[in-house]
C-alpha cells in the first residue's frame, strides 16, 4: 500500500459557499471563486504521484457525478460524498474508507491555491518518521493533515471553523508524535484575496489560472 490524497471541499452551490467573503462579493462571485479554487486545486495536485480522492459535502451522488462530467475531471480521481454530522466525523469516515487500501492518508483543503506542492510531498516524506503531520494556517486552523496510522481522537471534540482547531488538535498529541510543516494561509477574507493576488504575480508549479482570472476581473 502507499499514500492517498483526499481533497475536502463543499459542493459549489449558490449562497452556500465562501460566505465569509459575502460582505465584499456577491453570492454569484462567492460561488465563482469557490469553484475556481476547487478546480485549480484538483488540477495542481494531479501532478503528484499519489492516489487522489475528492470528497464533496452537501451534495447528492447525482450532483457529484454531474460536477465531474461538467468539468471533465479525470477518471483516475475517486469521487465521494462526505458523510457525517460535522467536519471531524466526515474526515474520520473518509479516513476509514480510504485507509482500507492506503496506509498514508493526506487531507487537503481547497482554499490554498498558491500552496507549494512540495508541502504535500514533504508531508508524505515525514510520515515515514512521524505518525501525524500538520500544515498550520495562520488563523489557527490547518491546511493539511496527514496520518500514517488511525488517530480517531484528532477528529472529535474539536471546535471546527474557529481559531482553536490547531491548538486543540495538537493537544491530543505528544511532542514526538507529529511534524509541523511551515505555515500557509487559506483564502477566507478580502485581505486574503489581496495577498493571493500578490502571490500570483510570480510563476510557480501548477499555476491556478482560474483563480488568477477571477482576481483579474476585480469583482471584490
N, C-alpha and C positions, 0 to 999 in steps of 0.2 A: 504493500500500500504506500501511497505518497500523499501529497498535500492537496487541499481544495480551497478555493477562494469563494466566499459567499458574499455577494453584493446585496446589501439590505437597503430597501428603499420603499417608498409609498407609491401606489398606483397613481399616475398623473391624472387627477380629477379636478375639474374647475372648482375653486373655492375651498379646497381641502388640502392644498399643498403650499409650502412656503408662506404660511400665513403671517409669520413674524416680519415679512417684508411688505405686508399689505398697507402699512401707512405710507409707503413710498411707491408701491407698484399696484396696478390694477389686478383684479383676480386673474384676468387673462395673461398678464405679464408674469404673475407668480407661477402660473401653470407653465408658461413657456420656458422660464429659467429652470424650473424643476426638471422638466423633461430634457432640456439641454444638458444639465448636469448629469442626469442619469445616463443618457445615451453616450455622452462623452466618456463617462467612467467606464462603461462597458467596452467602448472602442479602445480605450487606453489599456485596460487590463488584458485585452485579448492577446497582446504580445507576450504575456507571461506564460511560461511552461508549467501550468498548473490547471487542474480541473476547475471549471468555472460554473458557478450556480448563481441564478438571480432569484431572490426572494422578495416578492412584492406584497405589500399589505393592502387591505381594504379593496379587494377585487375578487371577482369570480374566476373560475377556471376558464370560462369562455373569454372574459376580458383579458386574461393573461395571454391566451393563445392569439387573440386578435392583436394585442400590443406587439407580440413577437413578429407576427406576419406584417403588420403595418410598417415596422421599422427594419424588416429583413434581418432580424437577429440570427446569428449563426446557429446551425443545428447542433453544434458542439456545446452550446450554452444550455445548461439544465435549468428548466423553469419550475418555480414553485410558488405557491401562495403561502404567506406567513400564517401560522396557526397558533393562537394563544390569546390570552386576555390582555397582556401588556407586552412591552418590548422584550423584557427579560424572558418571559415564558416562550415567546416566539423564537428568540435566539436559541434557547435551550432545546426546543423541539427541532429546530433546524440542525443543531449540532448532532443530536441523536440520530437524525435521519441520514446525514451525510457521512458521519463517522463510522457507519457500518462498512463503508468501502474505502475510507481515507483516514489516516491516522494523524494528520496535521490539518487543523481547520483554522482558516483566517477569515474573520468577519471584517468587512469594509463597508463604510457608508458611501453615499454618492454625492456628498456635499464638499468634497475637497479636490476640484478638478486640476489643480496645479501641484498636487502632491507628487513628489518624485517617486517613480515606480521602484526605485531602489529601496524605498522603505518597506515595500511588500516583500521584496527579495530578502532584505535584512531580517524581517520577521521570521520568514521560513528558516533562514540560516540559524537564527538564535534559538529556535525551537529544538535544535539539536543539543542545546545546553541548558535550557530553562523550560519548565512546563507551561509557562504563560509569558506572552509578550504583549505589551500595551503601547499604543501610539497616542499620547495625550494631545488634546486640543486645548487651546489657551483659555477657553471659557469654563474649564473644569470637567469636560467630558472626555471621550476618546474617539479618534477617527479609525482606529484599528484595534482589534483584539484577536490574538492568536493563541491556540491551545494545542498542546501535544498530548493532553490527557483530559478525561472528563472532569470538569470543575463546576458542578451544578450550582454551588453556592455563589458563584460570581454573577448569576443571573436573577437572584432573588433578594428581596429586601434592599433594593436599590431605588433611589428617587430619580427615576428616568426623566430626562428633559431638564434637569437642574444642574447647578454648578457643583453639586456634591457627587456626581456619578463617579468620577475618577477616584476621589478620596475614599468613597465607600467601597469601591471595587478593590483598591489596593489594601484596604484594612482587613480584607479577608485572606490576604496572602502574607506569607513570611518573607523576610527580606531577601533571602536567596532563591525565592521561588519564581521571580519574574524579572524580565528585562524591559527597561523603558526605552523606546525609540525617541528620537528628537521630536519636540512638539511641532504641530502644524495648526491649521485653522479650518473651521467649517464656514460655509457661506450661509449666514443666517440674518445678517443685518445690512443696512445701507453701507456702513463703513467697511464691512467685509467685501462688498461689491467693488468699492473703491480700491481696496487692497488687491483684490483679484485682478482688476483692470491693470494695475501696475505690474503685477506678476506676469501678465500675458503680453507685455511688451517685448519680452525676450523669447528665445526659442528653446524648446526642450523636448524630450522624448514624449511622444503621444500628445501633441498639442490639441487642446479641447476646442475645436473650431466652432461648434455650435454655441458654446458659452461665450466665446470671443465675439461671434457675430451678434449675439444678444446684447452684449455690453456696448458694442459699437452703435447700436440703434438708439442708445440713450433714452430708454423708457423708464428710467429710475431717477 
